[in-house]
Structures are given as structure tokens and as C-alpha cells.
Amino acid sequence: RGAARVPVRGLRGSARARSPMPAWVIDRYGCNEALRFTRDMVFPAIRFPNEVIVKVHAASLNPIDLSMRSGYGATALNMKRDPLKLKSEETEFPLTLGRDVSGVIMECGLSVSYFKPGDEVVWAAIPPWKQGTLSEFVVASGNEVSFKPKSLSHTEAASLPYVGLTAWSAINQVGGLNQSNCIGKRVLILGASGGVGTFAVQLLKAWGAHVTAVCSHDASAMMEKLGADDVIDYKSGNLEEQLKALPLFDFILDNVGGSTEKWALNLLKKWSGATYVTLVTPFLINMDKLGVADGMLQTGITVGSKTVKHLCKGVHYRWAFFTPSGPSLDEIAELVDSGKIQPVIDEVFSFSEVPKAFMKLEGGHARGKTVINVISKK
């Protein structure tokens, strides 16, 4: 007691570290009523040398925010937040939602050399086990952050990172498609009008693929504008029969899951390296229901058995997940600035309207992203 506090090597103290900041938080899992605005959220601190603090100019909502608000994935995410159970408190609350950010670098850990305080043009997607972006400031790892596209405003840029990196993970990292091997490939996107789908259509068209997009009729014009070669209305008849009438596909991206998985793999070219990638997996649900160990075991058995079963039929079956990556965002920024990918925004809300934005997203059938202008004074 009374001794001077010795700074931890590699960290840089924040002048504002003890001051509060405004944020939207939840103190319990539940419906929209669980959202609470506070001006007393703890200012984020740099705890590792590779971290940065970003002043949030804009954020956006994704379906995972609705899921997390309701408690989906809490078991796995809490394990990731505190794997060794070192924290004395037993709760993750107050929890800030929001994964996307576009803003300004305010502080950098000592090992961060690529960015400096005052860099105006950064964007990132914050992993779901970290505090989110519906706040005045947020902490991110330096390798999760990238310089945002010069051609986009903060509001436009905030619509892309999470959906872009999710699509990039599924198509490139898991699916193995890239600019050099995609030309002429036939690709089917199930659930094409959401955030991931609209990004995936544009990415695959930029890489030269032939894209068939499945959506409802009222999104058809948007799909054609984004470059889809064929647009199928899933409400206009039996979807499986409509797709069977088309030539077989080299790659399927499934944003829908459920019963589609039972028949979609039959639409792939057999014994040609064709791949089905789904973003709808039971991984987090298994851990919520069964606990960490049994949930991971059940998940491994499920994906393993499905992979072998479909491999015997001549097609590849894969799961994909969002993966935070600054380098991937660098590549996405180049595609945006070259005009090959554009943000698709459904509606922009002010920071005071966050509950209204959640209700909009919860209503479903959004055409693009729901964005929050965090520095808006309304």
C-alpha cells in the first residue's frame, strides 16, 4: 500500500481509463426489453500490447446480435471469455452487443506499429466473445482491424465487416474458392438477400463465377442489380424442383439450413471437388444444451459423420464460421474501392434508436444491413 503502481510491460495506460462512456448493454438475456442505455459503462482498457481502442463512429446489427441478446451461445462464449475461470465475478454482464465498427483509432498498445492514434479510417468486426460496438469506444486486437475503404463513409463501412468476413470464411477459407479458380464455376446461394448473401453474390461475381441466387420475389430486383445470373423465388413453387431443373453446381453456400440440407447436396456435381458449405451449424446450441465437453463431442461426431457420408457420395460437406481478420478486410477494402463490392444498407438508425433497430432486424426480411450512426446526436 502507498507504493507507486508499476506499469505492466508492453501496455499503455489510458488517460480516460477510469471515466465512464455511453453504451447500450444488456444485464440479462431476453427480448428487446433487456436492452438498456447507460452513460456509465466502464471505459475499455488496453490489456494486451497488440490491442487498440477505437472511437466508434458507426456500427451495425447482425442476426447474431439477436441470438446473443437471447442467450444463444452463452456457454461457449463465456468459456472463450474466461477459459481458466480467473475472473472473480461470475457474470458476463453488463454485456455490449454489436460486432461491426467503423471509426478512429484513439490508443494503441506498444506492439501495434501498423496503426497510430488519430487514424481516421479503420473498420473491424469484433468477435462475439468480446465487448461489442454499441458504445462510444471499443477495444480490438490490432490484427482484427484494417484501414476502411476510402470510397465509403463510416456509416457505409460499418455495414460490411462481419458479413464480409463470414462470407469470406465460407467461400475462400473453407470453400477454397478464389480469384484464380472461380471463373465459370456454377455457384448456388441459398438465402441470398441477407447481409452475408448480398456480399457473397458480389464477391463471387467479382471472381467470375456464375451465380444463382435464391430469395423471395421482392428481393429479385436487388439480386439482379448485384449481378446474380439467375434469381429463383423460393415462394413461387417447390424450390427443390426448380433447382433440379438447372444444371448442377460446383459450390453451394447455405445461409438457410434446416430442411434444405437434406436435398441441396444432390444439386452438386459428383466426384468433381464440388463443395457444400453451410453457415447454419449446431455448434453453439450443442454447448448450451450439453455443456462444453459433451457439446464439443456431439458436434465433432455430427460434422464427422456428415463429412464422411457425403464424401462417399462424391461431394464435400463443410461448416463455416465468422473469422475475425484484418488482412482479409484489407482484401475486401480493395474490392470495395475498385467498385466490385458495394454496401447494401436497409436502414440507418441514430444511437438513441438502438432498440428500434433491433426490432427492425427482428422483423425479418431486411434487404441488406441495419446500421447505427453512433456519433449521431439525435
Long-range contacts (C-beta under 8 A, 24 or more apart in sequence): 10-48, 10-49, 10-109, 10-110, 10-111, 11-46, 11-47, 11-48, 11-49, 11-109, 11-110, 12-46, 12-107, 12-108, 12-109, 12-110, 14-43, 14-45, 14-46, 14-53, 14-107, 16-43, 17-43, 17-45, 18-43, 19-43, 21-135, 21-136, 21-137, 22-135, 22-136, 22-351, 23-94, 23-96, 23-134, 23-135, 23-136, 24-96, 24-97, 24-98, 24-134, 24-135, 24-351, 24-354, 25-93, 25-94, 25-95, 25-96, 26-69, 26-93, 26-94, 26-95, 26-97, 27-93, 27-94, 27-95, 28-93, 29-69, 29-70, 29-71, 29-74, 30-69, 30-70, 30-71, 31-69, 31-70, 32-69, 32-355, 32-358, 32-359, 32-362, 34-69, 35-69, 35-354, 35-355, 35-358, 36-94, 37-352, 37-354, 38-94, 41-94, 41-96, 41-135, 43-137, 44-131, 44-137, 44-138, 44-139, 45-139, 46-107, 46-108, 46-109, 46-139, 47-139, 48-109, 48-141, 49-109, 49-110, 49-111, 49-112, 50-109, 50-111, 50-112, 50-141, 50-142, 50-143, 51-108, 51-109, 51-112, 51-139, 51-140, 51-141, 51-142, 52-105, 52-106, 52-107, 52-108, 52-109, 52-112, 52-115, 52-139, 52-140, 52-141, 52-142, 52-145, 53-105, 53-106, 53-107, 53-108, 53-137, 53-138, 53-139, 54-101, 54-103, 54-104, 54-105, 54-106, 54-122, 54-124, 54-137, 54-138, 54-139, 54-140, 54-145, 55-103, 55-104, 55-105, 55-106, 55-136, 55-137, 56-101, 56-102, 56-103, 56-133, 56-135, 56-136, 56-137, 56-138, 56-374, 56-375, 57-102, 57-103, 57-104, 57-154, 57-155, 57-158, 57-373, 57-374, 57-375, 58-100, 58-101, 58-102, 58-103, 58-153, 58-154, 58-155, 58-157, 58-158, 58-371, 58-372, 58-373, 58-374, 58-375, 59-98, 59-100, 59-101, 59-102, 59-132, 59-133, 59-134, 59-158, 59-371, 59-372, 59-374, 60-98, 60-99, 60-100, 60-158, 60-159, 60-162, 60-369, 60-370, 60-371, 60-372, 61-97, 61-98, 61-357, 61-358, 61-361, 61-369, 61-370, 61-371, 61-372, 62-99, 62-100, 62-162, 62-163, 62-195, 62-369, 63-194, 63-361, 64-99, 64-128, 64-162, 64-322, 65-97, 65-98, 65-99, 65-132, 65-358, 65-361, 66-358, 66-361, 66-362, 68-95, 68-97, 68-128, 69-97, 69-358, 71-288, 72-284, 72-285, 72-288, 73-128, 73-284, 73-287, 73-288, 74-288, 75-284, 75-287, 75-288, 75-291, 75-292, 75-295, 76-283, 76-284, 76-287, 76-288, 76-292, 76-295, 77-128, 77-129, 77-284, 79-287, 79-292, 80-129, 81-129, 81-130, 95-131, 95-132, 96-131, 96-132, 96-133, 96-134, 96-135, 96-138, 97-132, 97-134, 98-126, 98-132, 98-133, 98-134, 98-135, 98-372, 99-125, 99-126, 99-127, 99-128, 99-132, 99-133, 99-161, 99-162, 100-124, 100-125, 100-126, 100-133, 100-158, 100-159, 100-160, 100-161, 100-162, 101-125, 101-126, 101-133, 101-138, 101-140, 101-158, 101-161, 102-148, 102-152, 102-154, 102-155, 102-157, 102-158, 103-154, 103-374, 105-145, 106-137, 108-142, 109-142, 111-142, 112-142, 114-142, 115-142, 115-145, 119-147, 121-147, 121-148, 121-150, 122-146, 122-147, 122-148, 123-147, 123-148, 123-149, 123-157, 123-158, 123-160, 123-161, 123-329, 123-333, 124-161, 124-324, 124-326, 124-329, 125-161, 125-162, 125-164, 125-165, 125-322, 125-324, 125-329, 126-324, 127-322, 127-324, 128-322, 133-374, 134-351, 134-354, 134-372, 134-374, 135-374, 136-374, 141-324, 142-326, 143-324, 143-325, 143-326, 143-327, 144-324, 144-325, 144-326, 145-326, 145-329, 146-326, 146-327, 146-329, 146-330, 146-332, 146-333, 147-330, 147-333, 148-333, 149-333, 149-336, 149-337, 150-337, 151-336, 151-337, 151-339, 152-336, 152-343, 155-345, 155-348, 155-371, 155-373, 156-343, 156-345, 157-343, 158-371, 158-372, 159-195, 159-343, 159-344, 159-345, 159-368, 159-369, 159-371, 160-199, 160-332, 160-336, 160-341, 160-343, 160-369, 161-329, 161-332, 162-195, 162-322, 163-194, 163-195, 163-196, 163-198, 163-199, 163-369, 164-199, 164-328, 164-329, 164-332, 164-341, 165-322, 165-323, 165-324, 165-325, 165-328, 165-329, 165-332, 166-196, 166-279, 166-320, 166-321, 166-322, 166-323, 167-196, 167-199, 167-200, 167-203, 167-253, 168-203, 168-323, 168-325, 168-328, 168-331, 168-332, 169-320, 169-321, 169-322, 169-323, 170-196, 170-200, 170-253, 170-277, 170-279, 170-320, 171-200, 171-203, 171-204, 171-251, 171-253, 171-277, 172-328, 173-320, 173-323, 174-277, 174-318, 174-319, 174-320, 175-251, 175-253, 175-275, 175-277, 175-318, 175-320, 176-275, 177-204, 177-207, 177-209, 177-251, 178-207, 179-206, 179-207, 179-208, 182-207, 182-208, 182-209, 183-207, 183-208, 183-209, 184-208, 184-209, 184-210, 185-209, 185-210, 185-250, 185-251, 186-210, 186-212, 186-247, 186-248, 186-249, 186-250, 186-251, 187-211, 187-212, 187-249, 187-250, 187-251, 187-252, 187-253, 188-212, 188-214, 188-243, 188-249, 188-251, 188-252, 188-253, 188-264, 188-267, 189-213, 189-214, 189-228, 189-252, 189-253, 189-255, 190-214, 190-252, 190-253, 190-254, 190-255, 190-256, 190-260, 190-264, 191-215, 191-254, 191-255, 191-256, 192-219, 192-223, 192-228, 192-255, 193-219, 193-222, 193-223, 193-365, 193-367, 194-255, 194-366, 195-344, 195-368, 195-369, 196-255, 196-279, 197-253, 197-255, 198-222, 198-226, 198-344, 198-368, 199-341, 199-344, 200-253, 201-226, 201-227, 201-228, 202-226, 202-227, 202-340, 202-341, 202-342, 203-335, 203-341, 205-340, 206-335, 206-340, 206-341, 209-251, 212-243, 212-246, 212-249, 214-239, 214-243, 216-365, 218-365, 218-367, 219-367, 222-344, 222-367, 222-368, 226-344, 243-267, 248-274, 249-274, 250-274, 250-275, 251-275, 251-276, 251-277, 252-276, 252-277, 253-277, 253-279, 254-278, 254-279, 254-280, 255-279, 255-280, 256-280, 257-281, 265-310, 265-313, 265-315, 265-317, 268-315, 269-315, 270-313, 270-314, 270-315, 271-314, 272-314, 273-316, 274-314, 274-315, 274-316, 275-315, 275-316, 275-317, 275-318, 276-310, 276-315, 276-316, 276-317, 276-318, 277-318, 277-319, 277-320, 278-318, 278-319, 278-320, 279-319, 279-320, 279-321, 281-319, 281-321, 283-319, 283-321, 343-368, 343-369, 344-368, 344-369, 345-369, 345-371, 346-370, 347-371, 348-372, 348-373, 349-373, 350-376, 350-377, 350-378, 351-375, 351-376, 351-378, 352-376, 352-378, 353-378
